[in-house]
Amino acid sequence: MQHEDDQDLSYKVHIGPWKKIVGIVFRSKKRMVLLILFSGMLAILDGAIPLLNRYAIDTFFVEGDYSTWPYFIAANLLLAAGFGLSVWGFVYQAGIVEAETSYELRRQAFKNLQTLSYSYFDQTPQGWIMARMTSDARKLSLIISWGIVDFVWAGLSMIVILVVLFFTFWKLALIVSIILPIMLLIAWFFRKIILKQHRIARKQNSQLTAQYNEGFLGAKTTKSLSIEESNFDEFAKTAHALRHASVKAVISSALFSSIILVLAYIAVATTMVRGSVFVLNLIITVGTLQMFISYTVNFFEPVMAISRILSDFQNAQASAERIVGLIETKSNLVDTKEVEDVYGTLFVDKKENWENLKGDV
């Protein structure tokens, strides 16, 4: 038995469901602000490490001046304390946001289920509803909470690195900048492929969950009709389709990440070659070259993080559409406004169940 939503395999990313989910996430504005602040703090601290290393190489090793080493140690201690605070902060806040988002999605979906008519449950497999209430809600809350952390950290890290590189030596900074458009083009190419494969995987997962539930509920019927082998073959076919779709989805994501990684190390190698020439010509110092190499390596880690976040959001598109669709499903049997004004709604009664009876009873 298949639900009609599983037949809709449009591979476009729709913004509507995400607006609903983001609205749920940002209900706790204080926690979101703290989450963004701690993530941004971590990005700034990450950007400070190569600057300190550059100072140490040029001052302590090249010039042999150790007069400022106490200040250097103090700066590193403050940096370590800042890292500890920022990591604790974003882990704590992201964990709470994840739990609250999962709770709110399930609460709204379950509340709406209470208002739907019997015909909805006749047409919809129980396993499909269970998949929306459990795995989809959990997956979305996980992706959104930690996706915000990674996105803020990665975006701010890239900005900090580019600003420092261009202010230090713009010729080497151009190497990193030239690679970016190529990465964006590759990301655009892989977006549709990854989304398509994960939509198929989510469809098969939904059908498999429905077969689990139907197998439990129909155990007596299965035994009485001796159709165990037929049911097993049907289940095995769905499980094989889920495995095949999941493997293809993982391969697509892995191929995308591998191509990005190759481009990153091409940029690192180019920076090392060109930077060495500038060092030999006394245009930049050894510490500056080391800083550029560190920043180039570190720059593509946020790029990989953003590509992973975009892939995760693409993967979760089908889950977002289905759970939001469940929350927004309207019952085909509803009371009119006149009736609600007199008697209230299903959750808020305005009168007793029985009218006052007149006459002899």
TIDO-754988 format. One record per residue (C-alpha): z, x, y. Coordinates in steps of 0.5 Angstrom, whole numbers, plus 500, padded with zeros to 3 digits. Layout:
REM residues N
   z   x   y
   Z   X   Y
...
END
This chain:
REM residues 361
   z   x   y
 500 500 500
 498 503 507
 500 501 514
 495 500 519
 497 506 523
 496 510 518
 488 509 518
 488 511 525
 486 518 525
 484 519 533
 485 526 534
 486 526 541
 493 527 545
 495 521 548
 500 522 554
 503 515 553
 508 516 547
 511 523 550
 512 519 557
 517 514 553
 520 520 549
 521 525 555
 524 519 559
 529 518 554
 530 526 554
 531 526 561
 537 521 561
 542 526 561
 540 530 568
 546 534 568
 544 537 561
 537 538 562
 538 542 569
 543 546 565
 538 548 559
 533 550 564
 538 554 568
 540 558 562
 533 559 559
 531 561 566
 537 566 567
 535 569 560
 527 570 562
 530 574 568
 534 578 564
 529 580 559
 525 582 565
 530 587 568
 530 591 562
 524 595 563
 526 596 570
 532 599 568
 529 603 562
 524 606 568
 529 608 572
 533 612 567
 526 616 564
 524 618 571
 531 619 574
 535 622 568
 530 625 564
 524 627 569
 528 629 575
 535 631 571
 539 627 576
 545 624 573
 549 622 579
 548 615 578
 549 614 571
 556 610 572
 552 605 576
 547 605 570
 552 604 565
 555 598 569
 548 595 570
 547 595 563
 554 592 561
 553 586 566
 546 585 563
 549 585 556
 554 580 559
 549 576 562
 545 575 556
 551 573 552
 552 567 557
 545 565 557
 544 565 550
 550 561 549
 549 556 554
 542 554 552
 544 554 545
 550 549 546
 546 545 551
 539 545 547
 544 543 541
 547 537 544
 540 535 547
 537 535 540
 543 530 537
 542 525 543
 535 525 543
 535 523 535
 540 518 536
 537 515 542
 530 514 538
 533 511 532
 538 507 536
 532 504 540
 528 503 534
 533 500 530
 535 495 535
 528 493 536
 527 492 528
 533 487 529
 528 482 533
 522 483 529
 520 477 525
 519 477 517
 512 477 517
 512 484 520
 517 487 514
 512 483 509
 506 487 512
 510 494 513
 512 498 507
 519 500 507
 518 507 506
 514 507 512
 519 505 517
 524 510 513
 520 515 515
 519 513 522
 527 512 523
 529 519 519
 524 525 519
 520 523 525
 526 522 530
 529 528 527
 522 532 528
 521 530 535
 528 531 537
 528 538 535
 521 540 538
 523 537 545
 530 540 545
 528 547 543
 521 546 546
 524 546 553
 528 552 552
 522 556 549
 517 553 555
 522 555 561
 523 562 558
 516 563 556
 513 561 563
 518 564 567
 518 571 563
 510 571 564
 511 570 572
 516 575 572
 512 580 568
 506 579 572
 509 579 579
 513 586 577
 506 589 574
 502 587 580
 507 590 585
 508 596 582
 500 598 580
 495 592 580
 490 596 577
 494 596 570
 496 589 571
 489 587 571
 488 589 564
 493 583 562
 490 578 567
 483 579 564
 486 577 557
 489 571 559
 483 567 560
 480 569 553
 487 566 550
 486 560 554
 479 559 551
 482 560 544
 487 555 545
 483 550 547
 478 551 541
 484 551 536
 487 545 539
 483 539 536
 483 543 529
 490 544 529
 492 536 531
 487 534 526
 490 537 520
 497 535 522
 495 528 523
 492 528 516
 499 531 513
 503 526 517
 499 520 514
 500 523 507
 507 524 508
 508 517 510
 505 514 504
 509 519 500
 515 516 503
 513 509 502
 511 510 494
 518 513 493
 521 507 496
 517 502 492
 518 506 486
 526 505 487
 525 498 488
 520 496 483
 523 500 477
 524 494 473
 517 491 474
 514 498 472
 518 498 466
 517 491 464
 509 492 465
 509 499 462
 505 502 468
 509 508 469
 503 513 467
 499 509 472
 504 509 478
 505 517 476
 498 518 477
 498 515 484
 504 518 486
 501 525 484
 495 524 487
 498 522 494
 503 529 493
 497 533 492
 493 530 498
 500 532 502
 500 539 499
 492 540 501
 493 537 508
 499 541 509
 496 548 507
 490 547 511
 495 545 517
 499 552 516
 493 556 515
 490 553 522
 496 555 526
 497 562 522
 490 564 524
 491 561 531
 497 566 532
 494 572 529
 488 572 533
 493 571 539
 496 577 536
 490 581 536
 488 580 543
 495 582 545
 495 589 542
 488 590 544
 491 589 551
 497 594 549
 492 599 547
 488 599 553
 494 600 557
 496 606 554
 489 609 554
 488 608 562
 495 609 563
 495 616 560
 490 618 565
 493 615 571
 500 619 569
 495 626 568
 493 625 575
 500 624 578
 498 617 580
 504 614 576
 510 616 573
 512 617 566
 517 611 567
 512 607 570
 507 608 564
 513 606 559
 515 600 563
 507 597 563
 507 598 556
 514 595 555
 511 589 559
 505 588 556
 508 588 549
 513 583 552
 508 579 556
 504 576 550
 511 574 546
 511 569 551
 504 567 550
 505 566 543
 511 562 544
 507 557 549
 502 557 544
 507 555 538
 510 550 543
 503 547 544
 501 547 537
 508 544 535
 507 538 540
 500 537 537
 503 537 530
 508 532 533
 503 527 536
 502 522 530
 510 522 530
 511 521 537
 506 515 537
 508 512 531
 516 512 533
 514 509 540
 510 504 537
 516 502 532
 520 502 539
 515 498 543
 513 493 537
 513 486 539
 515 480 535
 510 475 534
 516 469 534
 520 469 540
 524 464 544
 521 462 551
 524 464 557
 527 457 558
 531 457 551
 533 464 553
 536 461 559
 540 456 555
 542 459 549
 541 467 551
 538 472 546
 539 475 539
 544 480 542
 547 476 548
 549 469 546
 550 464 551
 553 458 547
 556 457 540
 551 456 535
 552 448 534
 551 443 540
 556 438 541
 555 432 537
 555 425 540
 556 419 536
 560 417 530
 559 423 525
END
